[in-house]
Amino acid sequence: MTAVVPFELADPALAKARAVQRRRRFPPSRVAVYFLLAMWLFPEVDYCLGWAK
């Protein structure tokens, strides 16, 4: 997924949305962005299977 949407695009989007994490959480903000993009691109895959991939 990072080949399609590099960190240079994801990080400013998080900053603009004021969603940059201030403390350690699971999943990190950046990982959550890529997970949500994958779920949007592949709606037929359930969350658990998508996370495993």
C-alpha positions as a Markdown table, in Angstrom:
| # | Residue | x | y | z |
|---|---|---|---|---|
| 1 | Met | 0.0 | 0.0 | 0.0 |
| 2 | Thr | 2.9 | 2.4 | 0.7 |
| 3 | Ala | 4.0 | 2.0 | -3.0 |
| 4 | Val | 0.7 | 3.6 | -4.0 |
| 5 | Val | 0.3 | 6.1 | -1.1 |
| 6 | Pro | 3.8 | 7.1 | 0.2 |
| 7 | Phe | 4.3 | 8.4 | 3.7 |
| 8 | Glu | 4.9 | 11.8 | 2.2 |
| 9 | Leu | 1.1 | 11.9 | 1.4 |
| 10 | Ala | -0.2 | 10.2 | 4.5 |
| 11 | Asp | 1.6 | 12.3 | 7.0 |
| 12 | Pro | 0.4 | 15.7 | 5.8 |
| 13 | Ala | -3.2 | 14.4 | 5.6 |
| 14 | Leu | -2.9 | 13.3 | 9.3 |
| 15 | Ala | -1.5 | 16.6 | 10.2 |
| 16 | Lys | -4.2 | 18.5 | 8.4 |
| 17 | Ala | -6.9 | 16.5 | 10.1 |
| 18 | Arg | -5.1 | 17.0 | 13.4 |
| 19 | Ala | -4.9 | 13.3 | 13.8 |
| 20 | Val | -1.2 | 12.9 | 14.4 |
| 21 | Gln | -0.8 | 10.7 | 17.5 |
| 22 | Arg | 0.6 | 12.3 | 20.6 |
| 23 | Arg | 1.1 | 9.1 | 22.5 |
| 24 | Arg | 1.8 | 5.5 | 21.7 |
| 25 | Arg | -1.3 | 3.6 | 20.6 |
| 26 | Phe | -2.1 | 0.5 | 18.6 |
| 27 | Pro | -2.4 | 0.9 | 15.7 |
| 28 | Pro | -0.4 | 4.0 | 15.1 |
| 29 | Ser | -2.1 | 6.8 | 13.1 |
| 30 | Arg | -0.2 | 6.0 | 10.0 |
| 31 | Val | -1.1 | 2.3 | 10.1 |
| 32 | Ala | -4.7 | 3.2 | 10.6 |
| 33 | Val | -4.7 | 5.3 | 7.4 |
| 34 | Tyr | -3.4 | 2.4 | 5.3 |
| 35 | Phe | -5.8 | 0.0 | 6.9 |
| 36 | Leu | -8.8 | 2.2 | 6.2 |
| 37 | Leu | -7.6 | 2.7 | 2.6 |
| 38 | Ala | -7.3 | -1.1 | 2.2 |
| 39 | Met | -10.8 | -1.6 | 3.6 |
| 40 | Trp | -12.1 | 1.0 | 1.2 |
| 41 | Leu | -10.4 | -0.6 | -1.8 |
| 42 | Phe | -11.4 | -4.1 | -0.9 |
| 43 | Pro | -14.9 | -3.9 | 0.7 |
| 44 | Glu | -15.5 | -7.7 | 0.2 |
| 45 | Val | -12.7 | -8.6 | 2.7 |
| 46 | Asp | -13.6 | -8.6 | 6.4 |
| 47 | Tyr | -11.6 | -6.6 | 8.9 |
| 48 | Cys | -9.7 | -9.5 | 10.4 |
| 49 | Leu | -8.7 | -10.9 | 7.1 |
| 50 | Gly | -7.7 | -7.4 | 5.9 |
| 51 | Trp | -5.6 | -6.9 | 9.0 |
| 52 | Ala | -3.9 | -10.3 | 8.5 |
| 53 | Lys | -2.9 | -9.4 | 5.0 |
